[in-house]
């Protein structure tokens, strides 16, 4: 009776559930018969992704936010009160395993209430706790299915794993990064008590690295924790130090957990530069100004480029000057285009000294243009000898572009400068990995991107909010200003949403105008008919497939299907009229 007053009812249910784990029930097999490797495990009712994949795909669309919240609460109670996981662990798992929860919800009768149904379900059907655990660490089911322990279902049985997991969490490593660390170096989760903490401290004490730098390093390169201290990494830092560029903040600023790094390759590349005649301070100045030369593909690109430029006769001083002047040598197709020009000139037997002179004086122009035509094609079209072509190009190197470039972006460098200026205005730091990645993600000319950005600001959005929105969702600016304007108007007219709504929901811009018009028009008609009283989110209207939208909305009214077809015909005819006018 005292327990009933102190402990909430939901918790008492889970406490009682422990009895079922040790007491045979006529409809439930004992726990020891559950084996993740054997298929009969899933036929007994034990929950697993592998047994529920088909159900989850059909049910995920129907799970409401309220149901998910209820399911999170039930899973938290189960993990914390029944399975005795730490409060923070249970909370993180329950709030960060949506796929697991959706599949779990599909197993119960929603009509009786998610909380009650799931509580009862978990009383009789133990779950594989490693599945929501790995999902909460940032892994997808397809990524962690091969990582599941073969003969275990309960996290509490893997005390060493949890101990090392807590060491990483307490050190400050984000939980959603730990999954990738486990995938790449799961041996660090098998260290005895105290070993992992000692390894982390050794990087602080012996190498004098700051904690934020170590966190960045181990999330990007978890295998450095597999040795006492990774010797390749130690030598890499020592070499950087000899160049005068060793800085914790400098290193941390250019590491990305989306990339992998080979310290050994970077070390070999730096030693190669020294052997080729580059001075230490010059190398340090190059890396300090353009870190991409070091971190891009672990230095492999610059290694090949330097080797080629040295081969055609450029001195180390000239190559260094070229790199310092042209910071975008490794961005986009610049390097490939330059390689193409070198090959072309070599194939027509131009002297090495002349090639070096042309590359030195016209590297920008050659890097911005792709030479599509082969030397034999150019020689055939001009009906001249290779020697004559060499003379023409030496007199005017721009003729090489005119003869061999099938399509040359003469304004390519200007566009690159404009886009660079635009990205810098958003807060990107030039030559960082994020900057180079943004160059690829933000498609379009710099002036066009700026025009669309300005429209969003002038429409009433805060400058900072627009920056944040498009950095997370670059596709917002990959449509014309007119399309952006039309989508904003449709959202306001049909859903009554304020402009600020878009900051938190940039995905709205990913839907095409025709889909938005058709769905919103049908939704507006249903509101006018009084069948929908509360305003819906754009997501619930635009995200479902046509079949599902018809079921959820169109069929609410007996005349709905006819109106739906009429709206589609009207939209189709409007599109045809626009096409014929154009």
Secondary structure, DSSP 8 states (H G I E B T S, - for coil): -HHHHHS-HHHHHHHHHHHHHHS-BTTB--GGG--TTSTHHHHTT-B-HHHHHHHHHHHGGG--HHHHHHHHHHHHHIIIIIS---HHHHHHHHHS-HHHHHHHHTTS-GGG-HHHHHHHHHHHS-B-HHHHHHHHTT--HHHHGGGS-SS---GGG-HHHHHHHHHHHHHT--HHHHHHHHHH-GGGGG--TTHHHHHHHHHHHTT---HHHHHHHHHH-GGGGSSSS-HHHHHHHHHHHHHT---HHHHHHT--TTS---HHHHHHHHHHHHHTT--HHHHHHHHHH-THHHHGGGGHHHHHHHHHHHHTT--HHHHHHHHHH-TTTTSTTHHHHHHHHHHHHHHTT--HHHHHHHHHHHHHHHHHEE--S-HHHHHHHHT--HHHHHHHHHH-THHHHHHH-SEE-TTHHHHHHHHHHHHHHTT--TTSHHHHHHHHHS-S-HHHHHHHHHHHHHTT--HHHHHHHHHH-GGGGSS-HHHHHHHHHHIIIII---TTHHHH-GGGGGS-HHHHHHHHHHHHHHHHTTS--S---HHHHHSS-HHHHHHHTGGGSTTHHHHHHHHHHHHHHHHHHHHHH-
